[in-house]
Amino acid sequence: MSKVTGKNAYALIHNNGLNLLWLILMLTSASFGIVSLVIMILAVGDVQILSWSIGYILTSGTNDVVRTPSIVITVICAVVFVLCICKNKIIRAVVKD
């Protein structure tokens, strides 16, 4: 019975469709994470152009209004990226041998 689950884990790890989804998720989380990290650094550094552009257009506020959502998005994207990196270990943990 354990050989069957081992084959299932191997099949899931080497499934091209599933790997494509993991790759898209990883690239998306990295892209959004980098953009939100740059926005967070600009907000923490109190760069005035940030509040004039993003803060004013989106929230009619200042850097303080932009800082918290960018921190939250950066953390979420980092967690998703780490989960994508650990894909094989997650699949092996879910499909027990």
CNS distance restraints for C-alpha pairs under 8 A (distance, minus, plus):
assign (resid   1 and name CA) (resid   5 and name CA) 6.83 0.50 0.50
assign (resid   2 and name CA) (resid   6 and name CA) 6.15 0.50 0.50
assign (resid   2 and name CA) (resid  97 and name CA) 5.19 0.50 0.50
assign (resid   3 and name CA) (resid   7 and name CA) 6.19 0.50 0.50
assign (resid   3 and name CA) (resid  97 and name CA) 7.34 0.50 0.50
assign (resid   4 and name CA) (resid   8 and name CA) 6.28 0.50 0.50
assign (resid   5 and name CA) (resid   9 and name CA) 6.16 0.50 0.50
assign (resid   5 and name CA) (resid  95 and name CA) 6.53 0.50 0.50
assign (resid   5 and name CA) (resid  96 and name CA) 6.69 0.50 0.50
assign (resid   5 and name CA) (resid  97 and name CA) 5.50 0.50 0.50
assign (resid   6 and name CA) (resid  10 and name CA) 6.15 0.50 0.50
assign (resid   6 and name CA) (resid  95 and name CA) 7.82 0.50 0.50
assign (resid   6 and name CA) (resid  96 and name CA) 7.76 0.50 0.50
assign (resid   6 and name CA) (resid  97 and name CA) 5.49 0.50 0.50
assign (resid   7 and name CA) (resid  11 and name CA) 5.96 0.50 0.50
assign (resid   8 and name CA) (resid  12 and name CA) 6.16 0.50 0.50
assign (resid   8 and name CA) (resid  95 and name CA) 7.37 0.50 0.50
assign (resid   9 and name CA) (resid  13 and name CA) 6.08 0.50 0.50
assign (resid   9 and name CA) (resid  91 and name CA) 6.41 0.50 0.50
assign (resid   9 and name CA) (resid  92 and name CA) 5.94 0.50 0.50
assign (resid   9 and name CA) (resid  95 and name CA) 5.90 0.50 0.50
assign (resid  10 and name CA) (resid  14 and name CA) 6.16 0.50 0.50
assign (resid  11 and name CA) (resid  15 and name CA) 5.83 0.50 0.50
assign (resid  12 and name CA) (resid  18 and name CA) 7.28 0.50 0.50
assign (resid  12 and name CA) (resid  91 and name CA) 7.31 0.50 0.50
assign (resid  13 and name CA) (resid  18 and name CA) 7.93 0.50 0.50
assign (resid  13 and name CA) (resid  19 and name CA) 7.52 0.50 0.50
assign (resid  13 and name CA) (resid  87 and name CA) 7.97 0.50 0.50
assign (resid  13 and name CA) (resid  88 and name CA) 6.08 0.50 0.50
assign (resid  13 and name CA) (resid  91 and name CA) 7.04 0.50 0.50
assign (resid  14 and name CA) (resid  19 and name CA) 7.25 0.50 0.50
assign (resid  15 and name CA) (resid  19 and name CA) 6.10 0.50 0.50
assign (resid  16 and name CA) (resid  20 and name CA) 6.10 0.50 0.50
assign (resid  17 and name CA) (resid  21 and name CA) 6.44 0.50 0.50
assign (resid  18 and name CA) (resid  22 and name CA) 6.28 0.50 0.50
assign (resid  19 and name CA) (resid  23 and name CA) 6.06 0.50 0.50
assign (resid  20 and name CA) (resid  24 and name CA) 6.16 0.50 0.50
assign (resid  21 and name CA) (resid  25 and name CA) 6.10 0.50 0.50
assign (resid  22 and name CA) (resid  26 and name CA) 5.99 0.50 0.50
assign (resid  22 and name CA) (resid  84 and name CA) 6.18 0.50 0.50
assign (resid  22 and name CA) (resid  87 and name CA) 7.83 0.50 0.50
assign (resid  23 and name CA) (resid  27 and name CA) 6.08 0.50 0.50
assign (resid  23 and name CA) (resid  84 and name CA) 7.76 0.50 0.50
assign (resid  24 and name CA) (resid  28 and name CA) 6.00 0.50 0.50
assign (resid  25 and name CA) (resid  29 and name CA) 6.05 0.50 0.50
assign (resid  25 and name CA) (resid  80 and name CA) 7.93 0.50 0.50
assign (resid  25 and name CA) (resid  81 and name CA) 7.88 0.50 0.50
assign (resid  25 and name CA) (resid  84 and name CA) 7.42 0.50 0.50
assign (resid  26 and name CA) (resid  30 and name CA) 6.07 0.50 0.50
assign (resid  26 and name CA) (resid  80 and name CA) 7.24 0.50 0.50
assign (resid  26 and name CA) (resid  81 and name CA) 5.39 0.50 0.50
assign (resid  26 and name CA) (resid  84 and name CA) 5.78 0.50 0.50
assign (resid  26 and name CA) (resid  85 and name CA) 7.85 0.50 0.50
assign (resid  27 and name CA) (resid  31 and name CA) 6.05 0.50 0.50
assign (resid  28 and name CA) (resid  32 and name CA) 6.14 0.50 0.50
assign (resid  29 and name CA) (resid  33 and name CA) 5.74 0.50 0.50
assign (resid  29 and name CA) (resid  77 and name CA) 4.83 0.50 0.50
assign (resid  29 and name CA) (resid  78 and name CA) 7.25 0.50 0.50
assign (resid  29 and name CA) (resid  80 and name CA) 6.46 0.50 0.50
assign (resid  29 and name CA) (resid  81 and name CA) 5.95 0.50 0.50
assign (resid  30 and name CA) (resid  34 and name CA) 6.05 0.50 0.50
assign (resid  30 and name CA) (resid  77 and name CA) 6.58 0.50 0.50
assign (resid  30 and name CA) (resid  78 and name CA) 7.45 0.50 0.50
assign (resid  30 and name CA) (resid  81 and name CA) 6.48 0.50 0.50
assign (resid  31 and name CA) (resid  35 and name CA) 6.34 0.50 0.50
assign (resid  32 and name CA) (resid  36 and name CA) 6.04 0.50 0.50
assign (resid  32 and name CA) (resid  73 and name CA) 7.78 0.50 0.50
assign (resid  32 and name CA) (resid  74 and name CA) 7.63 0.50 0.50
assign (resid  32 and name CA) (resid  77 and name CA) 6.87 0.50 0.50
assign (resid  33 and name CA) (resid  37 and name CA) 5.91 0.50 0.50
assign (resid  33 and name CA) (resid  73 and name CA) 6.73 0.50 0.50
assign (resid  33 and name CA) (resid  74 and name CA) 4.82 0.50 0.50
assign (resid  33 and name CA) (resid  75 and name CA) 7.79 0.50 0.50
assign (resid  33 and name CA) (resid  77 and name CA) 5.08 0.50 0.50
assign (resid  33 and name CA) (resid  78 and name CA) 6.63 0.50 0.50
assign (resid  34 and name CA) (resid  38 and name CA) 6.22 0.50 0.50
assign (resid  34 and name CA) (resid  74 and name CA) 7.50 0.50 0.50
assign (resid  35 and name CA) (resid  39 and name CA) 6.30 0.50 0.50
assign (resid  36 and name CA) (resid  40 and name CA) 5.97 0.50 0.50
assign (resid  36 and name CA) (resid  70 and name CA) 5.07 0.50 0.50
assign (resid  36 and name CA) (resid  71 and name CA) 7.31 0.50 0.50
assign (resid  36 and name CA) (resid  73 and name CA) 6.44 0.50 0.50
assign (resid  36 and name CA) (resid  74 and name CA) 5.65 0.50 0.50
assign (resid  37 and name CA) (resid  41 and name CA) 6.12 0.50 0.50
assign (resid  37 and name CA) (resid  70 and name CA) 6.79 0.50 0.50
assign (resid  37 and name CA) (resid  71 and name CA) 7.31 0.50 0.50
assign (resid  37 and name CA) (resid  74 and name CA) 5.80 0.50 0.50
assign (resid  38 and name CA) (resid  42 and name CA) 6.19 0.50 0.50
assign (resid  39 and name CA) (resid  43 and name CA) 6.07 0.50 0.50
assign (resid  39 and name CA) (resid  50 and name CA) 7.74 0.50 0.50
assign (resid  39 and name CA) (resid  66 and name CA) 7.91 0.50 0.50
assign (resid  39 and name CA) (resid  67 and name CA) 7.71 0.50 0.50
assign (resid  39 and name CA) (resid  70 and name CA) 6.55 0.50 0.50
assign (resid  40 and name CA) (resid  44 and name CA) 6.00 0.50 0.50
assign (resid  40 and name CA) (resid  66 and name CA) 7.58 0.50 0.50
assign (resid  40 and name CA) (resid  67 and name CA) 5.55 0.50 0.50
assign (resid  40 and name CA) (resid  70 and name CA) 5.38 0.50 0.50
assign (resid  40 and name CA) (resid  71 and name CA) 6.24 0.50 0.50
assign (resid  41 and name CA) (resid  45 and name CA) 5.93 0.50 0.50
assign (resid  42 and name CA) (resid  46 and name CA) 6.13 0.50 0.50
assign (resid  42 and name CA) (resid  47 and name CA) 5.39 0.50 0.50
assign (resid  42 and name CA) (resid  50 and name CA) 6.69 0.50 0.50
assign (resid  43 and name CA) (resid  47 and name CA) 6.17 0.50 0.50
assign (resid  43 and name CA) (resid  50 and name CA) 6.79 0.50 0.50
assign (resid  43 and name CA) (resid  51 and name CA) 7.93 0.50 0.50
assign (resid  43 and name CA) (resid  63 and name CA) 5.02 0.50 0.50
assign (resid  43 and name CA) (resid  64 and name CA) 7.07 0.50 0.50
assign (resid  43 and name CA) (resid  66 and name CA) 6.74 0.50 0.50
assign (resid  43 and name CA) (resid  67 and name CA) 5.55 0.50 0.50
assign (resid  44 and name CA) (resid  63 and name CA) 7.61 0.50 0.50
assign (resid  44 and name CA) (resid  67 and name CA) 6.84 0.50 0.50
assign (resid  46 and name CA) (resid  50 and name CA) 7.94 0.50 0.50
assign (resid  46 and name CA) (resid  63 and name CA) 6.49 0.50 0.50
assign (resid  47 and name CA) (resid  51 and name CA) 7.45 0.50 0.50
assign (resid  47 and name CA) (resid  63 and name CA) 7.92 0.50 0.50
assign (resid  48 and name CA) (resid  52 and name CA) 6.43 0.50 0.50
assign (resid  48 and name CA) (resid  63 and name CA) 7.87 0.50 0.50
assign (resid  49 and name CA) (resid  53 and name CA) 6.12 0.50 0.50
assign (resid  50 and name CA) (resid  54 and name CA) 5.64 0.50 0.50
assign (resid  50 and name CA) (resid  55 and name CA) 6.29 0.50 0.50
assign (resid  50 and name CA) (resid  63 and name CA) 6.76 0.50 0.50
assign (resid  51 and name CA) (resid  55 and name CA) 4.35 0.50 0.50
assign (resid  51 and name CA) (resid  56 and name CA) 5.70 0.50 0.50
assign (resid  51 and name CA) (resid  61 and name CA) 6.91 0.50 0.50
assign (resid  51 and name CA) (resid  62 and name CA) 4.81 0.50 0.50
assign (resid  51 and name CA) (resid  63 and name CA) 5.20 0.50 0.50
assign (resid  51 and name CA) (resid  66 and name CA) 7.97 0.50 0.50
assign (resid  52 and name CA) (resid  56 and name CA) 5.33 0.50 0.50
assign (resid  52 and name CA) (resid  57 and name CA) 7.60 0.50 0.50
assign (resid  52 and name CA) (resid  62 and name CA) 7.76 0.50 0.50
assign (resid  53 and name CA) (resid  57 and name CA) 5.87 0.50 0.50
assign (resid  54 and name CA) (resid  58 and name CA) 5.76 0.50 0.50
assign (resid  54 and name CA) (resid  59 and name CA) 7.76 0.50 0.50
assign (resid  54 and name CA) (resid  66 and name CA) 7.83 0.50 0.50
assign (resid  55 and name CA) (resid  59 and name CA) 5.42 0.50 0.50
assign (resid  55 and name CA) (resid  60 and name CA) 5.90 0.50 0.50
assign (resid  55 and name CA) (resid  61 and name CA) 5.25 0.50 0.50
assign (resid  55 and name CA) (resid  62 and name CA) 5.39 0.50 0.50
assign (resid  55 and name CA) (resid  63 and name CA) 6.29 0.50 0.50
assign (resid  55 and name CA) (resid  65 and name CA) 6.97 0.50 0.50
assign (resid  55 and name CA) (resid  66 and name CA) 5.94 0.50 0.50
assign (resid  56 and name CA) (resid  60 and name CA) 3.92 0.50 0.50
assign (resid  56 and name CA) (resid  61 and name CA) 5.25 0.50 0.50
assign (resid  56 and name CA) (resid  62 and name CA) 6.74 0.50 0.50
assign (resid  59 and name CA) (resid  65 and name CA) 7.32 0.50 0.50
assign (resid  59 and name CA) (resid  66 and name CA) 7.97 0.50 0.50
assign (resid  61 and name CA) (resid  65 and name CA) 5.94 0.50 0.50
assign (resid  61 and name CA) (resid  66 and name CA) 7.87 0.50 0.50
assign (resid  62 and name CA) (resid  66 and name CA) 6.87 0.50 0.50
assign (resid  63 and name CA) (resid  67 and name CA) 6.03 0.50 0.50
assign (resid  64 and name CA) (resid  68 and name CA) 7.20 0.50 0.50
assign (resid  65 and name CA) (resid  69 and name CA) 7.71 0.50 0.50
assign (resid  66 and name CA) (resid  70 and name CA) 6.33 0.50 0.50
assign (resid  67 and name CA) (resid  71 and name CA) 6.24 0.50 0.50
assign (resid  68 and name CA) (resid  72 and name CA) 6.28 0.50 0.50
assign (resid  69 and name CA) (resid  73 and name CA) 6.08 0.50 0.50
assign (resid  70 and name CA) (resid  74 and name CA) 5.99 0.50 0.50
assign (resid  71 and name CA) (resid  75 and name CA) 6.23 0.50 0.50
assign (resid  72 and name CA) (resid  76 and name CA) 6.20 0.50 0.50
assign (resid  73 and name CA) (resid  77 and name CA) 6.03 0.50 0.50
assign (resid  74 and name CA) (resid  78 and name CA) 6.11 0.50 0.50
assign (resid  75 and name CA) (resid  79 and name CA) 6.24 0.50 0.50
assign (resid  76 and name CA) (resid  80 and name CA) 6.23 0.50 0.50
assign (resid  77 and name CA) (resid  81 and name CA) 6.01 0.50 0.50
assign (resid  78 and name CA) (resid  82 and name CA) 6.19 0.50 0.50
assign (resid  79 and name CA) (resid  83 and name CA) 6.19 0.50 0.50
assign (resid  80 and name CA) (resid  84 and name CA) 6.20 0.50 0.50
assign (resid  81 and name CA) (resid  85 and name CA) 6.26 0.50 0.50
assign (resid  82 and name CA) (resid  86 and name CA) 6.27 0.50 0.50
assign (resid  83 and name CA) (resid  87 and name CA) 6.24 0.50 0.50
assign (resid  83 and name CA) (resid  90 and name CA) 7.94 0.50 0.50
assign (resid  86 and name CA) (resid  90 and name CA) 6.20 0.50 0.50
assign (resid  87 and name CA) (resid  91 and name CA) 6.19 0.50 0.50
assign (resid  88 and name CA) (resid  92 and name CA) 6.18 0.50 0.50
assign (resid  89 and name CA) (resid  93 and name CA) 6.07 0.50 0.50
assign (resid  90 and name CA) (resid  94 and name CA) 6.14 0.50 0.50
assign (resid  91 and name CA) (resid  95 and name CA) 5.93 0.50 0.50
assign (resid  92 and name CA) (resid  96 and name CA) 6.21 0.50 0.50
assign (resid  92 and name CA) (resid  97 and name CA) 7.56 0.50 0.50
